Amino acid sequence: MTPLEFETSILKGNIPRVCYLYGEEPFLVERGVRMLLERAIDHSLKDFNLNVFFGNESKGVDISDAAQTLPMFAERRAVLVKRAELLKADALEVLLPYIKNPAAGTCLLLTGSKIDQRKKFFLELKKHGELVEYKRLYDNKLTGFIQSEASAQGKPIESAAAELLALLIGNNLQELSSQIEKLTVYAGSRPRILVDDVRTMASSSKAFTAFELAKYLGLRDLANSIKSLDALFLNGEEAPMLIGALTRHFRQLWRVRELLDLKKPQADIGKELNIHSFFLGDIIQQARNFSRSELKSIFDEFYRCDIESKSGGQPYTLLHGLAMGICTRGF
């Protein structure tokens, strides 16, 4: 079952007796948990009808006993097992009979980062319950996520503002949600969140400085690139995260450069790569500063810097050399 199918089913009142939510995007997993628990139990009786266990410190028999306990003064109880991927093999073995015949008055909810679907436990769970995987969102899905979250918080966001926020924050959904909350408050009585709101709220953040660094490198502006780099390191930014942000930006420049070489019209480039018209001119301007062979060399340097920064290399020296090479055509 996909996350959308799962959440749609919950909204219709279909509460599974057993389910396992997992994946590499913890924000979405936790959101799925909240949505299910809000509808599975009466929160005024939560103290009586909700048990929480952790996989690294729980025995299967304790979880099974809790799941077989009748709800108190309510239709249903819930048993939540966090970090369930850390349940030991003997705990899964103890839980297997329950998975095959779950109690009608209980919702047993397990969450984790990953599973092995070849194991008997998960084969049976898939037969008798729901397995739901929350995958990390691709970059091209972030704008839609932001617009959806903003609308859910009661303040729609214009598409250019959503795209700018995605560029600034990347695919850290927890941070994106936090920023949307701040923007909702900042926008006040206005009907929607604007680009200028995002710029104002983000201007003092490390994310905005990283965005500026990527832009200045794309423009081959050495002085401002070094200024932005210095600010990032002064604020404690880590090299791997910074290299990741630059890699995303230059990957987009490379794709634009390929389409420019194919003589594609500007409007078609924006449509094909899903780049908002508000940003398209700047990105094309930056892409024109590089040939594809230069971009290949730059990506080789990104890889080298990433490896060296994780194996004892001096982060500032590595990034300073990277900026120098990009801006002076040194690669």
Secondary structure, 3 states (H helix, E strand, C coil): CCHHHHHHHHHCCCCCCEEEEEECCHHHHHHHHHHHHHHHCCHHHHHHHEEEEECCCCCHHHHHHHHCCCCCCCCCEEEEEECHHHCCHHHHHHHHHHHHCCCCCEEEEEEECCCCCCCHHHHHHHHHCEEEEECCCCHHHHHHHHHHHHHHCCCCECHHHHHHHHHHHCCCHHHHHHHHHHHHHHHCCCCCECHHHHHHHHCCCHHHHHHHHHHHHHCCCHHHHHHHHHHHHHCCCCHHHHHHHHHHHHHHHHHHHHHHHCCCCHHHHHHHHCCCHHHHHHHHHHHCCCCHHHHHHHHHHHHHHHHHHCCCCCHHHHHHHHHHHHHCCCC
